[in-house]
Amino acid sequence: MNRFMTMVAAAASLTVGIAATTSAANAGAVLDKVLESGTLTVAAGPDWGTMSSLNNETRQLEGYDIDVAKGIADYLGVKIEFVTPSWDIITSGNWQGRWDIAMGQMTPTAVRAEKFDFPAVYFYAQVVAVVHKDSKAVKPADLNGKRVGVTAGSVQEEYAKHTFKPNWVGAKPIEFQVKPGEIKTYATTNVAFDDLRLGDGVRLDAVLTDGPVMDDAIKAGYPIKPLGEPLFASPGALPVLHGDKEFSSKIAEAIQKMKEDGTLSKLSLKWYGVDYSTEK
């Protein structure tokens, strides 16, 4: 081996050694930080409907996901603090230590598993196509070639692009029933609904979203309706960054306890009127 190759090999060995040391150093780091500070920092949305939204009177976040997060904090014996980054920032994985876990019922796809660990599933959602109440469409295929709105960075966006792969445990093959002519992305589903409410085909022909999100919009007076049966069902999981198995284990324990003592079921019934905490 010449001198240059020796130097390359040494550098590679050093890099591997540093990576291994860094990984070892990160083990337990998040859990230690949470316990030492006495605070669990949680990312959640202020406009995610029943999942989490800002109460205009109390100026506090409330919703199913908020109560679940509070249950995790109680299990850890710490206080809770919420931050409100956008969904695309959450899914980017570029957290930079600003929060410890994220809510939002994230679907645990293989692509996302490259950035996150998913310690526990706490929700099961059905994805639906939503149209204006005056729409003449009668089935999802009627949206082929049309303008369809989705939340940026969502599973619905992947579905619309036909790149979605349901590869979590127990996942069933899905059929892409919609082939949009144009996919419009939005910061939140509510913004997409604001365009859809203007009229059939004015700015959008449909929005793809979770059933409970649609239900919230209908209750709020949006002139929309579901189109046909749900497109597919997916689990909603809690994402944490790679590197702290102890923290992931504690999150899993907290959710399991909430399942066993009926807390998750009660919270789902409280906020949705339906038990979405178990797979139907």
Secondary structure, DSSP 4 states (H G I P E B T S, - for coil): --HHHHHHHHHHHHHHHHHHHHHHHHTTHHHHHHHHHTEEEEE--TB-TTSSEE-TTT--EESHHHHHHHHHHHHHT-EEEEE---HHHHHHT--TTS-SEE-S-B---HHHHTTEEEEEEEEEEEEEEEEETT----SGGGGTTSEEEEETTSHHHHHHHT-----STT----------SEEEEESSHHHHHHHHTT-TTTS-SEEEEEHHHHHHHHHTT--EEE-SS-SEEEEEEEEEETT-HHHHHHHHHHHHHHHHTTHHHHHHHHHHSS--SS--
